[in-house]
Amino acid sequence: MNALEKIRFDEKGLIPAIAQDFETGEILMFAWMNEEALLLTIEKQQAIYYSRSRKKLWFKGEESGHTQLIKEIYTDCDDDVILLKVVQTGGIACHTGRKSCFFQKLDNAKWQTITKVLKDPKDIYG
């Protein structure tokens, strides 16, 4: 059976993808994949997403060097969400220079930044 046969892409041909740190379990980021991105991710064992804003494949780390090496791939019970367990090279998944994109926590009805910038985005992207 083809690995993609059971995957349920939405009406736009996309599926949500969550990247999780393989060692710690921390959620690093959320992005979208189309069929080509998922196929390439499986083939290359490196995270490749689909950028809705740029309308093209997004090879994670192509600009920053912070690639995600695939350790395991899961789908949920409805086959409409992908979970990637990854090794995050450089320790930075977020374009803000943080380990995770999920660095804002709701505390007493206010959003609090709870993690530090590990590397200034200007130093990453120029």
Disulfide bonds with the S-S distance in Angstrom:
none
